[in-house]
Every structure is written in C-alpha cells, then in structure tokens.
Amino acid sequence: MKLRQSRYVPKRNRYTLLKVLDIVMLAALAVMWLGREKLGIAFPDLLIISGFLLLGAVLAAFNRRKDKELRVEDEFLEKMRDEIGKENYSDTSFFFGNDK
C-alpha cells in the first residue's frame, strides 16, 4: 500500500455565484425603488420583493460568516498538525507539569 507523501487538504466550495448574485440583487432592488413609477410596480409589491431580496442578502451574509469561521478553524488545525511530533519527551516536565 502506497502512503500519501503530503497531507490531505479538503477542497472547500467557493460560492462565487452567491456573492455575485448578492450584489446583483441589491442593485436590482435599488433600481426598482428608484424607478418604480417607470416600471409600474405598486408599493405593496415593491415591499414584498424587497423583503425577499433582503432575506437572500442576509442568508448570503450568514454563508460568508460561516465560511470565514471554517477558514480560521482550518488554519488552526493546520497549525496544530504541524506542531504534532515536535514535543521534547526527554525530560519529565511534559508529564508532571514541572516548569523549568
């Protein structure tokens, strides 16, 4: 059996379409509010559309925040994996907590 020479790093999904659509949705919302008379959109309909678009923007923000938290966690785990095996076991301070 052949062993892996390098550490496996899982590939994270990048939701670039979600980021682009977030910007497009907010721009479309601004255009609809500014040109509601020209577009013929009634005020109650505009409020409903605004609610749906803002809900999408909030969900995208939650996704970005979770992605950032996962990235920080991955960096911490990578650092911990690099430190494994570098401890000095030649003295007993590791086992008994004696500080020198």
C-alpha positions as CSV (number, residue, x, y, z in Angstrom):
1,M,0.0,0.0,0.0
2,K,1.4,3.4,-1.0
3,L,1.3,6.0,1.7
4,R,0.5,9.6,0.9
5,Q,3.6,11.8,0.9
6,S,1.7,15.1,1.5
7,R,-1.1,15.9,3.9
8,Y,-4.6,15.7,2.5
9,V,-6.3,19.1,2.5
10,P,-10.0,19.0,1.6
11,K,-11.1,21.5,-1.1
12,R,-13.7,24.0,0.1
13,N,-16.5,25.0,-2.1
14,R,-16.4,28.6,-3.3
15,Y,-19.8,30.1,-3.8
16,T,-18.8,32.9,-6.2
17,L,-22.2,32.8,-7.8
18,L,-23.9,33.5,-4.5
19,K,-21.6,36.5,-3.9
20,V,-22.3,37.9,-7.4
21,L,-26.0,37.4,-7.1
22,D,-26.0,39.2,-3.8
23,I,-24.6,42.3,-5.4
24,V,-26.9,42.0,-8.4
25,M,-30.0,41.5,-6.2
26,L,-29.2,44.6,-4.1
27,A,-28.5,46.7,-7.3
28,A,-31.8,45.5,-8.7
29,L,-33.6,46.4,-5.5
30,A,-32.2,50.0,-5.7
31,V,-33.2,50.3,-9.4
32,M,-36.7,49.1,-8.6
33,W,-37.1,51.6,-5.7
34,L,-35.8,54.5,-7.8
35,G,-37.8,53.7,-10.9
36,R,-40.9,52.2,-9.5
37,E,-43.2,54.6,-11.5
38,K,-41.5,53.8,-14.8
39,L,-41.6,50.1,-14.1
40,G,-45.2,50.2,-12.9
41,I,-44.6,48.4,-9.7
42,A,-47.1,49.1,-6.9
43,F,-45.8,50.0,-3.4
44,P,-47.0,46.8,-1.6
45,D,-45.5,44.6,-4.4
46,L,-42.2,46.5,-4.0
47,L,-42.2,45.8,-0.3
48,I,-42.7,42.1,-0.8
49,I,-39.9,42.0,-3.4
50,S,-37.7,44.0,-1.1
51,G,-38.3,41.5,1.7
52,F,-37.4,38.5,-0.4
53,L,-34.2,40.2,-1.7
54,L,-33.1,41.3,1.7
55,L,-33.7,37.8,3.0
56,G,-31.4,36.5,0.3
57,A,-28.8,39.1,1.2
58,V,-28.9,38.1,4.9
59,L,-28.6,34.4,4.0
60,A,-25.6,35.2,1.9
61,A,-24.0,37.2,4.8
62,F,-24.5,34.2,7.1
63,N,-22.8,32.0,4.5
64,R,-19.8,34.3,4.2
65,R,-19.5,34.4,8.0
66,K,-19.6,30.6,8.3
67,D,-17.0,30.3,5.5
68,K,-14.7,32.7,7.4
69,E,-15.2,30.7,10.6
70,L,-14.3,27.5,8.8
71,R,-11.2,29.1,7.3
72,V,-10.0,30.1,10.7
73,E,-10.7,26.7,12.1
74,D,-8.8,25.1,9.2
75,E,-5.8,27.3,9.8
76,F,-5.8,26.4,13.5
77,L,-5.9,22.7,12.7
78,E,-3.1,23.0,10.2
79,K,-1.0,24.7,12.8
80,M,-1.8,22.0,15.4
81,R,-0.9,19.3,12.8
82,D,2.4,21.0,12.2
83,E,3.2,21.1,15.9
84,I,2.5,17.4,16.4
85,G,5.7,15.4,16.8
86,K,7.8,18.4,17.8
87,E,7.5,18.0,21.5
88,N,10.5,17.1,23.7
89,Y,9.9,14.0,25.7
90,S,13.4,13.7,27.0
91,D,12.5,15.3,30.4
92,T,9.6,14.6,32.7
93,S,8.3,18.1,32.7
94,F,5.9,17.2,30.0
95,F,4.3,14.5,32.1
96,F,4.3,16.2,35.5
97,G,3.9,19.8,34.6
98,N,7.2,20.9,36.1
99,D,8.2,24.3,34.6
100,K,11.9,24.9,34.3
